[in-house]
Amino acid sequence: MASMNALELDGIRRAFGGVVAVDDVSIDVRRGEFVTLLGPSGSGKTSTLRLIGGFEQPDAGAIRINGSRVDHLPAYQRDTTTIFQTGALFPHKTVAENVAYGLRMRGVSKADISSRVRQALDVVRLSGYEERYPAQLSGGQKQRVALARSMVVRPAILLFDEPLSALDLSLRLQLRAEIKRLHDEIGFSAIYVTHDQGEAMAMSSRVAVMRSGRIEQIDRPEKVFGEPSSEFVYTFIGESCCLRAQVSAGTAADSDGTPLDLRLSTPLSEGSWRLYVRPSRLYLGRTDMQNGLRARLDFTEFLGDVHRYHFKAGKLELFADHPGAIAHRPGDFVDIGWQTVDMMVYQ
Ligand SMILES: Nc1ncnc2c1ncn2[C@@H]1O[C@H](COP(=O)(O)OP(=O)(O)OP(=O)(O)O)[C@@H](O)[C@H]1O
């Protein structure tokens, strides 16, 4: 029976000299799934993608595409296409020739090539650009051509290597939405590498958070965000404030021993703790919530949608986002409250 999975990585490993870039990585990508590899620089995302595409060979483990082992096949014999950071288009070929290239290599008939190229350019909203050369396109248009060129051959799995990172913010947001729309419409299978958690959250069926060559958590975006499996995942996904507290004899203090005016729904046992809350989940001027801290307003920033209020409590620094201006001035003490469900606690 044909595999339900477009791609299976089974315990793959790759070391470069003494550095283990990919360490026992296993992922199944179901047909039509969009899986993102998210992680800091050097966590092994690109190496994993290169192993799948056949640009590197694994030291151990198996790679299957549509159920068949491919890990010892060269890149050109694998049913994948890769979209790189900079589109890597052929500069002396027109847009239409660039998109047609993969189809020609696969021996598709001329008539089919022309209709599929037309359709692919329509999908990425570049109809009418057929005869242009890459130098006559904007960065965003080049990436759309690269997308059309990769999608037109209908590979078993599309590989994206940080395709938006060279674009400015507004183009990045626009293309991110377009890739999401295309995925919703066409349902291709994909592995997408990024270090941008917003991109990962917005586009993915599942997100694999990588750290030091390993997968720390793989889950739906809502779960990775709301139920992180570790402190690393929590702090990597989204902004947070960290309250470092030393607890002894039932009182909390900062790292210098300055007592903190901290009230918690569940008292902490003796030791040093790290409490995290997202800045959007800290409420100002509230003493009626499950947890609370009294802190001194340090300075404020206007971020457009919200005002960000920076506080200090002893050595602790925290910031809270609030939609409007508050009556307090720097130096004032403010009660900050939060709910227990919005707090992560690690020792
Ligand atoms: N060809 C290579 N030779 C030596 N070391 C390598 C090679 N490729 C990757 N590495 C090392 O393997 C580790 C993982 O690198 P990789 O590029 O996969 O990480 P990444 O998560 O994609 O990072 P980035 O976001 O910076 O691209 C790093 O320590 C890197 O220096």
The ligand as an ORCA input file, in Angstrom:
! r2SCAN-3c Opt
* xyz 0 1
  N      29.268     22.006      5.510
  C      29.472     22.190      6.824
  N      30.708     22.057      7.354
  C      30.917     22.211      8.678
  N      29.961     22.520      9.572
  C      28.722     22.664      9.109
  C      28.395     22.521      7.713
  N      27.064     22.731      7.566
  C      26.569     23.011      8.793
  N      27.552     22.964      9.725
  C      27.393     23.183     11.176
  O      26.283     22.433     11.603
  C      25.489     23.155     12.542
  C      24.071     23.305     12.014
  O      24.070     24.184     10.910
  P      22.777     24.527     10.055
  O      23.190     25.434      8.942
  O      22.061     23.293      9.703
  O      21.908     25.342     11.125
  P      20.647     26.260     10.890
  O      19.716     25.963     12.010
  O      20.126     26.091      9.519
  O      21.264     27.705     11.074
  P      20.954     29.087     10.288
  O      19.595     29.523     10.760
  O      22.046     29.992     10.760
  O      21.011     28.783      8.825
  C      26.200     24.474     12.760
  O      27.011     24.355     13.910
  C      27.037     24.623     11.515
  O      28.180     25.398     11.760
*
